[in-house]
Amino acid sequence: MSKKSNPTLIDDDAPEWSQEDFKTAKRLSEMPADFQQAIRRARGPQKSPRKVQTAVRYDADIVEAFKADGPGWQTRMNEALRDWLRTHQRA
């Protein structure tokens, strides 16, 4: 391990691992199935309407304006686009 440890992030509940800890560690796939299921965070099916992931480039000032209002900026941007569609005729 080449990274230096940050003493402020180490406590009794999460001590730094030793070489022995790494040697005896097991992969999740080696653990019992019920344990694997208990700790996996499955999101489940997405509620409709389904979102579509896309890559779009916006001007920096537009993104900054939405982000300035805090968390939820992507949802607000989506609502603004939806509002624009309601008020403008489609070609």
N, CA, C and O atoms as a CHARMM CRD file, in Angstrom:
* protein
*
  364
    1    1 MET  N      0.84900  -1.17300   0.00000 PROA 1      0.00000
    2    1 MET  CA     0.00000   0.00000   0.00000 PROA 1      0.00000
    3    1 MET  C      0.89500   1.23600   0.00000 PROA 1      0.00000
    4    1 MET  O      1.60800   1.49600   0.96900 PROA 1      0.00000
    5    2 SER  N      0.85100   1.97600  -1.06900 PROA 2      0.00000
    6    2 SER  CA     1.71400   3.13600  -1.18100 PROA 2      0.00000
    7    2 SER  C      1.08400   4.39700  -0.60900 PROA 2      0.00000
    8    2 SER  O      1.79100   5.36800  -0.34000 PROA 2      0.00000
    9    3 LYS  N     -0.22400   4.40200  -0.41800 PROA 3      0.00000
   10    3 LYS  CA    -0.88600   5.58700   0.12800 PROA 3      0.00000
   11    3 LYS  C     -0.58800   5.74300   1.61000 PROA 3      0.00000
   12    3 LYS  O     -0.54700   4.76300   2.35300 PROA 3      0.00000
   13    4 LYS  N     -0.38100   6.98100   2.03000 PROA 4      0.00000
   14    4 LYS  CA    -0.20900   7.24600   3.45600 PROA 4      0.00000
   15    4 LYS  C     -1.58100   7.28600   4.10700 PROA 4      0.00000
   16    4 LYS  O     -2.52900   7.82600   3.53600 PROA 4      0.00000
   17    5 SER  N     -1.69000   6.71500   5.30200 PROA 5      0.00000
   18    5 SER  CA    -2.97500   6.70900   5.98000 PROA 5      0.00000
   19    5 SER  C     -3.26200   8.07900   6.57700 PROA 5      0.00000
   20    5 SER  O     -2.35200   8.82100   6.94600 PROA 5      0.00000
   21    6 ASN  N     -4.53400   8.39000   6.66000 PROA 6      0.00000
   22    6 ASN  CA    -4.99700   9.64300   7.24700 PROA 6      0.00000
   23    6 ASN  C     -5.49500   9.30900   8.65800 PROA 6      0.00000
   24    6 ASN  O     -6.55900   8.70900   8.81100 PROA 6      0.00000
   25    7 PRO  N     -4.72900   9.69400   9.69500 PROA 7      0.00000
   26    7 PRO  CA    -5.10800   9.31300  11.06100 PROA 7      0.00000
   27    7 PRO  C     -6.47400   9.81800  11.48300 PROA 7      0.00000
   28    7 PRO  O     -7.07600   9.24100  12.38900 PROA 7      0.00000
   29    8 THR  N     -6.98700  10.86600  10.86600 PROA 8      0.00000
   30    8 THR  CA    -8.30500  11.37500  11.25200 PROA 8      0.00000
   31    8 THR  C     -9.41700  10.47000  10.75600 PROA 8      0.00000
   32    8 THR  O    -10.54600  10.56500  11.23700 PROA 8      0.00000
   33    9 LEU  N     -9.11900   9.58300   9.79400 PROA 9      0.00000
   34    9 LEU  CA   -10.14600   8.69000   9.26300 PROA 9      0.00000
   35    9 LEU  C    -10.11000   7.30700   9.91300 PROA 9      0.00000
   36    9 LEU  O    -10.94100   6.45700   9.59600 PROA 9      0.00000
   37   10 ILE  N     -9.17000   7.07700  10.80700 PROA 10     0.00000
   38   10 ILE  CA    -9.02600   5.77100  11.44900 PROA 10     0.00000
   39   10 ILE  C     -9.54900   5.86100  12.88000 PROA 10     0.00000
   40   10 ILE  O     -9.15300   6.74400  13.64100 PROA 10     0.00000
   41   11 ASP  N    -10.43800   4.94300  13.23500 PROA 11     0.00000
   42   11 ASP  CA   -10.93800   4.89800  14.60400 PROA 11     0.00000
   43   11 ASP  C    -11.10800   3.44000  15.02100 PROA 11     0.00000
   44   11 ASP  O    -10.79600   2.53100  14.25200 PROA 11     0.00000
   45   12 ASP  N    -11.59600   3.22100  16.22500 PROA 12     0.00000
   46   12 ASP  CA   -11.74300   1.85400  16.72700 PROA 12     0.00000
   47   12 ASP  C    -12.75000   1.04800  15.91200 PROA 12     0.00000
   48   12 ASP  O    -12.62000  -0.17100  15.80100 PROA 12     0.00000
   49   13 ASP  N    -13.75200   1.71500  15.34100 PROA 13     0.00000
   50   13 ASP  CA   -14.75600   1.01000  14.55600 PROA 13     0.00000
   51   13 ASP  C    -14.25300   0.64200  13.16500 PROA 13     0.00000
   52   13 ASP  O    -14.75900  -0.29900  12.55300 PROA 13     0.00000
   53   14 ALA  N    -13.25800   1.37800  12.65700 PROA 14     0.00000
   54   14 ALA  CA   -12.72200   1.12400  11.32600 PROA 14     0.00000
   55   14 ALA  C    -11.19500   1.25600  11.33700 PROA 14     0.00000
   56   14 ALA  O    -10.64400   2.19300  10.76100 PROA 14     0.00000
   57   15 PRO  N    -10.52100   0.31100  11.99600 PROA 15     0.00000
   58   15 PRO  CA    -9.06000   0.40500  12.06900 PROA 15     0.00000
   59   15 PRO  C     -8.42300   0.14300  10.70600 PROA 15     0.00000
   60   15 PRO  O     -9.02700  -0.48400   9.83600 PROA 15     0.00000
   61   16 GLU  N     -7.21200   0.62400  10.53700 PROA 16     0.00000
   62   16 GLU  CA    -6.48100   0.38600   9.29700 PROA 16     0.00000
   63   16 GLU  C     -6.15500  -1.09700   9.20100 PROA 16     0.00000
   64   16 GLU  O     -5.80600  -1.73000  10.19700 PROA 16     0.00000
   65   17 TRP  N     -6.27100  -1.65000   7.99200 PROA 17     0.00000
   66   17 TRP  CA    -6.00100  -3.07000   7.80200 PROA 17     0.00000
   67   17 TRP  C     -4.51100  -3.34200   7.81800 PROA 17     0.00000
   68   17 TRP  O     -3.70900  -2.55800   7.31200 PROA 17     0.00000
   69   18 SER  N     -4.15700  -4.48100   8.41700 PROA 18     0.00000
   70   18 SER  CA    -2.76500  -4.93500   8.40600 PROA 18     0.00000
   71   18 SER  C     -2.57200  -5.86500   7.20700 PROA 18     0.00000
   72   18 SER  O     -3.53200  -6.22000   6.52300 PROA 18     0.00000
   73   19 GLN  N     -1.33000  -6.25000   6.96700 PROA 19     0.00000
   74   19 GLN  CA    -1.06400  -7.20900   5.88700 PROA 19     0.00000
   75   19 GLN  C     -1.77600  -8.53200   6.17100 PROA 19     0.00000
   76   19 GLN  O     -2.25800  -9.18900   5.24800 PROA 19     0.00000
   77   20 GLU  N     -1.84300  -8.92300   7.44300 PROA 20     0.00000
   78   20 GLU  CA    -2.53400 -10.16200   7.81600 PROA 20     0.00000
   79   20 GLU  C     -4.02900 -10.07500   7.50000 PROA 20     0.00000
   80   20 GLU  O     -4.62800 -11.05100   7.04700 PROA 20     0.00000
   81   21 ASP  N     -4.62600  -8.91200   7.73800 PROA 21     0.00000
   82   21 ASP  CA    -6.04900  -8.71800   7.39900 PROA 21     0.00000
   83   21 ASP  C     -6.27600  -8.93200   5.90400 PROA 21     0.00000
   84   21 ASP  O     -7.24100  -9.58300   5.50300 PROA 21     0.00000
   85   22 PHE  N     -5.38900  -8.38600   5.08800 PROA 22     0.00000
   86   22 PHE  CA    -5.53000  -8.54500   3.63900 PROA 22     0.00000
   87   22 PHE  C     -5.35400 -10.00200   3.23000 PROA 22     0.00000
   88   22 PHE  O     -6.04300 -10.47400   2.32700 PROA 22     0.00000
   89   23 LYS  N     -4.44500 -10.71900   3.87800 PROA 23     0.00000
   90   23 LYS  CA    -4.19100 -12.12500   3.53400 PROA 23     0.00000
   91   23 LYS  C     -5.38300 -13.01000   3.87200 PROA 23     0.00000
   92   23 LYS  O     -5.66900 -13.96400   3.14900 PROA 23     0.00000
   93   24 THR  N     -6.07400 -12.70600   4.95400 PROA 24     0.00000
   94   24 THR  CA    -7.19400 -13.56200   5.38600 PROA 24     0.00000
   95   24 THR  C     -8.55600 -13.07800   4.89500 PROA 24     0.00000
   96   24 THR  O     -9.56900 -13.72900   5.15100 PROA 24     0.00000
   97   25 ALA  N     -8.59300 -11.96600   4.20600 PROA 25     0.00000
   98   25 ALA  CA    -9.86900 -11.43600   3.70900 PROA 25     0.00000
   99   25 ALA  C    -10.45200 -12.35100   2.64300 PROA 25     0.00000
  100   25 ALA  O     -9.71400 -13.00000   1.90200 PROA 25     0.00000
  101   26 LYS  N    -11.76600 -12.40000   2.56800 PROA 26     0.00000
  102   26 LYS  CA   -12.45500 -13.21000   1.56700 PROA 26     0.00000
  103   26 LYS  C    -13.26600 -12.30400   0.65400 PROA 26     0.00000
  104   26 LYS  O    -13.74000 -11.24700   1.07100 PROA 26     0.00000
  105   27 ARG  N    -13.41700 -12.72300  -0.57800 PROA 27     0.00000
  106   27 ARG  CA   -14.25000 -11.99300  -1.53600 PROA 27     0.00000
  107   27 ARG  C    -15.72300 -12.22500  -1.19700 PROA 27     0.00000
  108   27 ARG  O    -16.08600 -13.24000  -0.60300 PROA 27     0.00000
  109   28 LEU  N    -16.54400 -11.28300  -1.57800 PROA 28     0.00000
  110   28 LEU  CA   -17.97600 -11.42500  -1.32700 PROA 28     0.00000
  111   28 LEU  C    -18.50800 -12.70400  -1.95900 PROA 28     0.00000
  112   28 LEU  O    -19.36600 -13.37300  -1.38500 PROA 28     0.00000
  113   29 SER  N    -18.00200 -13.04200  -3.13500 PROA 29     0.00000
  114   29 SER  CA   -18.48000 -14.24800  -3.82200 PROA 29     0.00000
  115   29 SER  C    -18.16100 -15.52900  -3.05000 PROA 29     0.00000
  116   29 SER  O    -18.75600 -16.57300  -3.31500 PROA 29     0.00000
  117   30 GLU  N    -17.22900 -15.45800  -2.10100 PROA 30     0.00000
  118   30 GLU  CA   -16.87300 -16.62300  -1.28700 PROA 30     0.00000
  119   30 GLU  C    -17.71400 -16.72300  -0.01500 PROA 30     0.00000
  120   30 GLU  O    -17.61800 -17.71000   0.71500 PROA 30     0.00000
  121   31 MET  N    -18.52100 -15.73100   0.24800 PROA 31     0.00000
  122   31 MET  CA   -19.33500 -15.71300   1.46000 PROA 31     0.00000
  123   31 MET  C    -20.64300 -16.46700   1.20000 PROA 31     0.00000
  124   31 MET  O    -21.01500 -16.68000   0.04600 PROA 31     0.00000
  125   32 PRO  N    -21.34800 -16.87600   2.27600 PROA 32     0.00000
  126   32 PRO  CA   -22.63500 -17.56600   2.10400 PROA 32     0.00000
  127   32 PRO  C    -23.63100 -16.70400   1.32400 PROA 32     0.00000
  128   32 PRO  O    -23.63600 -15.47900   1.44200 PROA 32     0.00000
  129   33 ALA  N    -24.45700 -17.35300   0.54000 PROA 33     0.00000
  130   33 ALA  CA   -25.40500 -16.65300  -0.33800 PROA 33     0.00000
  131   33 ALA  C    -26.33400 -15.71600   0.43200 PROA 33     0.00000
  132   33 ALA  O    -26.61600 -14.61000  -0.02800 PROA 33     0.00000
  133   34 ASP  N    -26.81600 -16.15500   1.61400 PROA 34     0.00000
  134   34 ASP  CA   -27.72900 -15.30000   2.37600 PROA 34     0.00000
  135   34 ASP  C    -27.02400 -14.03400   2.86300 PROA 34     0.00000
  136   34 ASP  O    -27.64400 -12.97400   2.94000 PROA 34     0.00000
  137   35 PHE  N    -25.74300 -14.13600   3.18900 PROA 35     0.00000
  138   35 PHE  CA   -24.97000 -12.95700   3.58800 PROA 35     0.00000
  139   35 PHE  C    -24.78100 -12.01900   2.39900 PROA 35     0.00000
  140   35 PHE  O    -24.90900 -10.80200   2.53200 PROA 35     0.00000
  141   36 GLN  N    -24.47400 -12.59200   1.23600 PROA 36     0.00000
  142   36 GLN  CA   -24.30500 -11.77700   0.02500 PROA 36     0.00000
  143   36 GLN  C    -25.57000 -10.98000  -0.26400 PROA 36     0.00000
  144   36 GLN  O    -25.51400  -9.78800  -0.56800 PROA 36     0.00000
  145   37 GLN  N    -26.70000 -11.65000  -0.16500 PROA 37     0.00000
  146   37 GLN  CA   -27.98200 -10.99300  -0.44700 PROA 37     0.00000
  147   37 GLN  C    -28.27200  -9.89300   0.55900 PROA 37     0.00000
  148   37 GLN  O    -28.81300  -8.84700   0.20100 PROA 37     0.00000
  149   38 ALA  N    -27.91700 -10.12300   1.80800 PROA 38     0.00000
  150   38 ALA  CA   -28.22300  -9.16200   2.86700 PROA 38     0.00000
  151   38 ALA  C    -27.45900  -7.84700   2.69900 PROA 38     0.00000
  152   38 ALA  O    -27.97200  -6.78400   3.04900 PROA 38     0.00000
  153   39 ILE  N    -26.25100  -7.91300   2.17200 PROA 39     0.00000
  154   39 ILE  CA   -25.47300  -6.67600   2.08900 PROA 39     0.00000
  155   39 ILE  C    -25.46700  -6.03400   0.70700 PROA 39     0.00000
  156   39 ILE  O    -25.02400  -4.89500   0.56700 PROA 39     0.00000
  157   40 ARG  N    -25.94100  -6.72600  -0.30100 PROA 40     0.00000
  158   40 ARG  CA   -26.01800  -6.11800  -1.62900 PROA 40     0.00000
  159   40 ARG  C    -27.12800  -5.08500  -1.64400 PROA 40     0.00000
  160   40 ARG  O    -28.19800  -5.28900  -1.06900 PROA 40     0.00000
  161   41 ARG  N    -26.86300  -4.00000  -2.29500 PROA 41     0.00000
  162   41 ARG  CA   -27.86800  -2.93900  -2.38700 PROA 41     0.00000
  163   41 ARG  C    -28.48500  -2.95500  -3.77600 PROA 41     0.00000
  164   41 ARG  O    -28.03700  -2.24000  -4.67300 PROA 41     0.00000
  165   42 ALA  N    -29.48900  -3.75400  -3.94400 PROA 42     0.00000
  166   42 ALA  CA   -30.17600  -3.82700  -5.22300 PROA 42     0.00000
  167   42 ALA  C    -31.26700  -2.77000  -5.24800 PROA 42     0.00000
  168   42 ALA  O    -32.06100  -2.66300  -4.31400 PROA 42     0.00000
  169   43 ARG  N    -31.29900  -2.01000  -6.29500 PROA 43     0.00000
  170   43 ARG  CA   -32.26000  -0.93600  -6.41000 PROA 43     0.00000
  171   43 ARG  C    -33.63600  -1.41600  -6.79900 PROA 43     0.00000
  172   43 ARG  O    -34.64000  -0.80200  -6.43600 PROA 43     0.00000
  173   44 GLY  N    -33.69000  -2.49700  -7.52800 PROA 44     0.00000
  174   44 GLY  CA   -34.98100  -2.97600  -7.99700 PROA 44     0.00000
  175   44 GLY  C    -35.38500  -2.26200  -9.26300 PROA 44     0.00000
  176   44 GLY  O    -34.67400  -1.37500  -9.73600 PROA 44     0.00000
  177   45 PRO  N    -36.52400  -2.64000  -9.81700 PROA 45     0.00000
  178   45 PRO  CA   -36.95700  -2.02700 -11.08000 PROA 45     0.00000
  179   45 PRO  C    -37.28300  -0.55300 -10.89700 PROA 45     0.00000
  180   45 PRO  O    -37.81200  -0.14200  -9.86400 PROA 45     0.00000
  181   46 GLN  N    -36.96400   0.22700 -11.90500 PROA 46     0.00000
  182   46 GLN  CA   -37.22100   1.66300 -11.86100 PROA 46     0.00000
  183   46 GLN  C    -38.71000   1.92300 -12.04900 PROA 46     0.00000
  184   46 GLN  O    -39.37500   1.27400 -12.85600 PROA 46     0.00000
  185   47 LYS  N    -39.21000   2.87800 -11.29200 PROA 47     0.00000
  186   47 LYS  CA   -40.61300   3.25100 -11.43600 PROA 47     0.00000
  187   47 LYS  C    -40.79300   3.98600 -12.76000 PROA 47     0.00000
  188   47 LYS  O    -39.87800   4.65100 -13.24500 PROA 47     0.00000
  189   48 SER  N    -41.97500   3.85700 -13.33300 PROA 48     0.00000
  190   48 SER  CA   -42.20800   4.55800 -14.59100 PROA 48     0.00000
  191   48 SER  C    -42.57800   6.00600 -14.30400 PROA 48     0.00000
  192   48 SER  O    -43.11000   6.25000 -13.22100 PROA 48     0.00000
  193   49 PRO  N    -42.35700   6.95300 -15.13700 PROA 49     0.00000
  194   49 PRO  CA   -41.72600   6.72600 -16.43500 PROA 49     0.00000
  195   49 PRO  C    -40.22600   6.52200 -16.27800 PROA 49     0.00000
  196   49 PRO  O    -39.57500   7.14300 -15.43800 PROA 49     0.00000
  197   50 ARG  N    -39.71400   5.65700 -17.08900 PROA 50     0.00000
  198   50 ARG  CA   -38.28200   5.35800 -17.02000 PROA 50     0.00000
  199   50 ARG  C    -37.46900   6.53100 -17.53600 PROA 50     0.00000
  200   50 ARG  O    -37.84500   7.20300 -18.49600 PROA 50     0.00000
  201   51 LYS  N    -36.35500   6.75600 -16.87800 PROA 51     0.00000
  202   51 LYS  CA   -35.43600   7.80700 -17.30800 PROA 51     0.00000
  203   51 LYS  C    -34.50100   7.22000 -18.35400 PROA 51     0.00000
  204   51 LYS  O    -34.23500   6.01800 -18.35200 PROA 51     0.00000
  205   52 VAL  N    -34.01100   8.05300 -19.23100 PROA 52     0.00000
  206   52 VAL  CA   -33.07600   7.64300 -20.26500 PROA 52     0.00000
  207   52 VAL  C    -31.76700   8.36200 -20.01700 PROA 52     0.00000
  208   52 VAL  O    -31.72400   9.59100 -19.95000 PROA 52     0.00000
  209   53 GLN  N    -30.69700   7.59100 -19.88000 PROA 53     0.00000
  210   53 GLN  CA   -29.39400   8.20200 -19.67000 PROA 53     0.00000
  211   53 GLN  C    -28.85600   8.68500 -21.00200 PROA 53     0.00000
  212   53 GLN  O    -28.88600   7.96300 -21.99800 PROA 53     0.00000
  213   54 THR  N    -28.36000   9.92300 -21.00600 PROA 54     0.00000
  214   54 THR  CA   -27.83100  10.51100 -22.22700 PROA 54     0.00000
  215   54 THR  C    -26.70300  11.46600 -21.86300 PROA 54     0.00000
  216   54 THR  O    -26.56900  11.87300 -20.70900 PROA 54     0.00000
  217   55 ALA  N    -25.91200  11.81200 -22.83300 PROA 55     0.00000
  218   55 ALA  CA   -24.84300  12.78700 -22.61800 PROA 55     0.00000
  219   55 ALA  C    -25.22500  14.05000 -23.37700 PROA 55     0.00000
  220   55 ALA  O    -25.34600  14.02800 -24.60200 PROA 55     0.00000
  221   56 VAL  N    -25.41200  15.13600 -22.66500 PROA 56     0.00000
  222   56 VAL  CA   -25.79900  16.40800 -23.25800 PROA 56     0.00000
  223   56 VAL  C    -24.84000  17.46600 -22.75000 PROA 56     0.00000
  224   56 VAL  O    -24.43900  17.43700 -21.58700 PROA 56     0.00000
  225   57 ARG  N    -24.47000  18.39600 -23.60800 PROA 57     0.00000
  226   57 ARG  CA   -23.56400  19.46900 -23.20500 PROA 57     0.00000
  227   57 ARG  C    -24.36100  20.76500 -23.09100 PROA 57     0.00000
  228   57 ARG  O    -25.01100  21.19000 -24.04600 PROA 57     0.00000
  229   58 TYR  N    -24.30600  21.38800 -21.91300 PROA 58     0.00000
  230   58 TYR  CA   -24.96800  22.66100 -21.66300 PROA 58     0.00000
  231   58 TYR  C    -23.91300  23.72100 -21.41500 PROA 58     0.00000
  232   58 TYR  O    -22.78200  23.40700 -21.04200 PROA 58     0.00000
  233   59 ASP  N    -24.28500  24.97700 -21.62100 PROA 59     0.00000
  234   59 ASP  CA   -23.38300  26.07100 -21.27700 PROA 59     0.00000
  235   59 ASP  C    -23.16200  26.05800 -19.77100 PROA 59     0.00000
  236   59 ASP  O    -24.06600  25.73800 -19.00000 PROA 59     0.00000
  237   60 ALA  N    -21.94600  26.41100 -19.36400 PROA 60     0.00000
  238   60 ALA  CA   -21.57200  26.36600 -17.95400 PROA 60     0.00000
  239   60 ALA  C    -22.49200  27.22000 -17.09100 PROA 60     0.00000
  240   60 ALA  O    -22.84900  26.81000 -15.98600 PROA 60     0.00000
  241   61 ASP  N    -22.88300  28.39800 -17.57100 PROA 61     0.00000
  242   61 ASP  CA   -23.72100  29.27400 -16.75000 PROA 61     0.00000
  243   61 ASP  C    -25.10400  28.67300 -16.49200 PROA 61     0.00000
  244   61 ASP  O    -25.70400  28.92200 -15.44600 PROA 61     0.00000
  245   62 ILE  N    -25.60700  27.88800 -17.43800 PROA 62     0.00000
  246   62 ILE  CA   -26.90800  27.23400 -17.26200 PROA 62     0.00000
  247   62 ILE  C    -26.80900  26.20300 -16.13900 PROA 62     0.00000
  248   62 ILE  O    -27.63700  26.18100 -15.22800 PROA 62     0.00000
  249   63 VAL  N    -25.79400  25.35600 -16.21400 PROA 63     0.00000
  250   63 VAL  CA   -25.61600  24.30900 -15.19400 PROA 63     0.00000
  251   63 VAL  C    -25.36200  24.94900 -13.83300 PROA 63     0.00000
  252   63 VAL  O    -25.93400  24.51400 -12.83300 PROA 63     0.00000
  253   64 GLU  N    -24.52300  25.96400 -13.77900 PROA 64     0.00000
  254   64 GLU  CA   -24.23100  26.63700 -12.50700 PROA 64     0.00000
  255   64 GLU  C    -25.49000  27.23300 -11.89000 PROA 64     0.00000
  256   64 GLU  O    -25.67400  27.18400 -10.67400 PROA 64     0.00000
  257   65 ALA  N    -26.35800  27.79600 -12.72900 PROA 65     0.00000
  258   65 ALA  CA   -27.59100  28.39000 -12.21700 PROA 65     0.00000
  259   65 ALA  C    -28.48100  27.33100 -11.55800 PROA 65     0.00000
  260   65 ALA  O    -29.05700  27.57700 -10.49800 PROA 65     0.00000
  261   66 PHE  N    -28.59200  26.16200 -12.17900 PROA 66     0.00000
  262   66 PHE  CA   -29.40300  25.09500 -11.58700 PROA 66     0.00000
  263   66 PHE  C    -28.74000  24.53400 -10.34000 PROA 66     0.00000
  264   66 PHE  O    -29.41700  24.26400  -9.34800 PROA 66     0.00000
  265   67 LYS  N    -27.42100  24.35600 -10.37700 PROA 67     0.00000
  266   67 LYS  CA   -26.69900  23.82500  -9.21800 PROA 67     0.00000
  267   67 LYS  C    -26.72200  24.79100  -8.03900 PROA 67     0.00000
  268   67 LYS  O    -26.65300  24.36300  -6.88700 PROA 67     0.00000
  269   68 ALA  N    -26.81700  26.08200  -8.31700 PROA 68     0.00000
  270   68 ALA  CA   -26.77600  27.09400  -7.25500 PROA 68     0.00000
  271   68 ALA  C    -27.93400  26.92900  -6.26900 PROA 68     0.00000
  272   68 ALA  O    -27.82900  27.34000  -5.11400 PROA 68     0.00000
  273   69 ASP  N    -29.02300  26.33600  -6.71700 PROA 69     0.00000
  274   69 ASP  CA   -30.17400  26.12700  -5.83900 PROA 69     0.00000
  275   69 ASP  C    -30.05000  24.87500  -4.98900 PROA 69     0.00000
  276   69 ASP  O    -30.95100  24.56500  -4.21000 PROA 69     0.00000
  277   70 GLY  N    -28.94300  24.14700  -5.12700 PROA 70     0.00000
  278   70 GLY  CA   -28.69100  22.99600  -4.27200 PROA 70     0.00000
  279   70 GLY  C    -29.08100  21.67200  -4.88800 PROA 70     0.00000
  280   70 GLY  O    -29.35500  21.58700  -6.08500 PROA 70     0.00000
  281   71 PRO  N    -29.10400  20.62500  -4.05200 PROA 71     0.00000
  282   71 PRO  CA   -29.42800  19.27900  -4.52800 PROA 71     0.00000
  283   71 PRO  C    -30.77400  19.24300  -5.23100 PROA 71     0.00000
  284   71 PRO  O    -31.69200  19.99000  -4.89300 PROA 71     0.00000
  285   72 GLY  N    -30.87100  18.35900  -6.21600 PROA 72     0.00000
  286   72 GLY  CA   -32.09500  18.23700  -6.99500 PROA 72     0.00000
  287   72 GLY  C    -32.05200  19.05300  -8.27500 PROA 72     0.00000
  288   72 GLY  O    -33.06400  19.20100  -8.96000 PROA 72     0.00000
  289   73 TRP  N    -30.86500  19.58900  -8.60000 PROA 73     0.00000
  290   73 TRP  CA   -30.75600  20.46200  -9.77000 PROA 73     0.00000
  291   73 TRP  C    -31.08900  19.72900 -11.05600 PROA 73     0.00000
  292   73 TRP  O    -31.64300  20.33800 -11.97100 PROA 73     0.00000
  293   74 GLN  N    -30.77200  18.44600 -11.16200 PROA 74     0.00000
  294   74 GLN  CA   -31.08600  17.71100 -12.38600 PROA 74     0.00000
  295   74 GLN  C    -32.59200  17.52100 -12.54200 PROA 74     0.00000
  296   74 GLN  O    -33.12100  17.58000 -13.65200 PROA 74     0.00000
  297   75 THR  N    -33.27100  17.29500 -11.43100 PROA 75     0.00000
  298   75 THR  CA   -34.72900  17.17400 -11.47000 PROA 75     0.00000
  299   75 THR  C    -35.35200  18.50600 -11.87300 PROA 75     0.00000
  300   75 THR  O    -36.28800  18.54200 -12.67200 PROA 75     0.00000
  301   76 ARG  N    -34.82900  19.60600 -11.31700 PROA 76     0.00000
  302   76 ARG  CA   -35.35400  20.93100 -11.69400 PROA 76     0.00000
  303   76 ARG  C    -35.09500  21.22400 -13.16700 PROA 76     0.00000
  304   76 ARG  O    -35.93900  21.81900 -13.83700 PROA 76     0.00000
  305   77 MET  N    -33.94800  20.81500 -13.67300 PROA 77     0.00000
  306   77 MET  CA   -33.65100  21.02700 -15.08500 PROA 77     0.00000
  307   77 MET  C    -34.62100  20.21600 -15.94500 PROA 77     0.00000
  308   77 MET  O    -35.10700  20.70600 -16.96500 PROA 77     0.00000
  309   78 ASN  N    -34.90400  18.98000 -15.53400 PROA 78     0.00000
  310   78 ASN  CA   -35.85700  18.14100 -16.24700 PROA 78     0.00000
  311   78 ASN  C    -37.24000  18.79300 -16.25800 PROA 78     0.00000
  312   78 ASN  O    -37.92100  18.79300 -17.28300 PROA 78     0.00000
  313   79 GLU  N    -37.65500  19.35200 -15.10500 PROA 79     0.00000
  314   79 GLU  CA   -38.95800  20.01500 -15.02200 PROA 79     0.00000
  315   79 GLU  C    -39.00000  21.26600 -15.90300 PROA 79     0.00000
  316   79 GLU  O    -40.02800  21.55800 -16.51400 PROA 79     0.00000
  317   80 ALA  N    -37.88600  22.00500 -15.96900 PROA 80     0.00000
  318   80 ALA  CA   -37.83600  23.19400 -16.81500 PROA 80     0.00000
  319   80 ALA  C    -37.97400  22.81700 -18.28400 PROA 80     0.00000
  320   80 ALA  O    -38.66100  23.50500 -19.03800 PROA 80     0.00000
  321   81 LEU  N    -37.33600  21.74400 -18.69100 PROA 81     0.00000
  322   81 LEU  CA   -37.45700  21.29200 -20.08100 PROA 81     0.00000
  323   81 LEU  C    -38.87600  20.81500 -20.37500 PROA 81     0.00000
  324   81 LEU  O    -39.41700  21.07000 -21.45100 PROA 81     0.00000
  325   82 ARG  N    -39.47000  20.11900 -19.40500 PROA 82     0.00000
  326   82 ARG  CA   -40.85400  19.65700 -19.58500 PROA 82     0.00000
  327   82 ARG  C    -41.80400  20.85100 -19.71000 PROA 82     0.00000
  328   82 ARG  O    -42.70700  20.83800 -20.54700 PROA 82     0.00000
  329   83 ASP  N    -41.60800  21.87300 -18.88900 PROA 83     0.00000
  330   83 ASP  CA   -42.41700  23.09000 -18.95500 PROA 83     0.00000
  331   83 ASP  C    -42.25300  23.76700 -20.31000 PROA 83     0.00000
  332   83 ASP  O    -43.22500  24.24500 -20.89400 PROA 83     0.00000
  333   84 TRP  N    -41.02200  23.80600 -20.80500 PROA 84     0.00000
  334   84 TRP  CA   -40.77300  24.41500 -22.11700 PROA 84     0.00000
  335   84 TRP  C    -41.53900  23.65800 -23.19400 PROA 84     0.00000
  336   84 TRP  O    -42.11100  24.27700 -24.09100 PROA 84     0.00000
  337   85 LEU  N    -41.55800  22.33500 -23.12100 PROA 85     0.00000
  338   85 LEU  CA   -42.29500  21.54100 -24.11400 PROA 85     0.00000
  339   85 LEU  C    -43.79200  21.83100 -24.06700 PROA 85     0.00000
  340   85 LEU  O    -44.45300  21.83100 -25.10500 PROA 85     0.00000
  341   86 ARG  N    -44.33200  22.07700 -22.87800 PROA 86     0.00000
  342   86 ARG  CA   -45.76500  22.38300 -22.74400 PROA 86     0.00000
  343   86 ARG  C    -46.10700  23.72400 -23.37500 PROA 86     0.00000
  344   86 ARG  O    -47.21600  23.90500 -23.87800 PROA 86     0.00000
  345   87 THR  N    -45.17400  24.66200 -23.35400 PROA 87     0.00000
  346   87 THR  CA   -45.47500  26.02000 -23.80500 PROA 87     0.00000
  347   87 THR  C    -45.01800  26.31700 -25.23300 PROA 87     0.00000
  348   87 THR  O    -45.23200  27.42400 -25.72600 PROA 87     0.00000
  349   88 HSD  N    -44.40100  25.36100 -25.89400 PROA 88     0.00000
  350   88 HSD  CA   -43.93400  25.57600 -27.25800 PROA 88     0.00000
  351   88 HSD  C    -44.45700  24.48700 -28.16900 PROA 88     0.00000
  352   88 HSD  O    -44.54300  23.31900 -27.79100 PROA 88     0.00000
  353   89 GLN  N    -44.80600  24.89600 -29.38100 PROA 89     0.00000
  354   89 GLN  CA   -45.28500  23.93700 -30.35000 PROA 89     0.00000
  355   89 GLN  C    -44.11500  23.10500 -30.87900 PROA 89     0.00000
  356   89 GLN  O    -43.00600  23.60100 -31.08100 PROA 89     0.00000
  357   90 ARG  N    -44.40200  21.86000 -31.08800 PROA 90     0.00000
  358   90 ARG  CA   -43.38200  20.99400 -31.66900 PROA 90     0.00000
  359   90 ARG  C    -43.38600  21.14400 -33.18500 PROA 90     0.00000
  360   90 ARG  O    -44.43500  21.30400 -33.80800 PROA 90     0.00000
  361   91 ALA  N    -42.20600  21.09100 -33.75300 PROA 91     0.00000
  362   91 ALA  CA   -42.08500  21.26600 -35.21600 PROA 91     0.00000
  363   91 ALA  C    -42.55000  20.04900 -35.95700 PROA 91     0.00000
  364   91 ALA  O    -42.51700  20.02500 -37.18700 PROA 91     0.00000
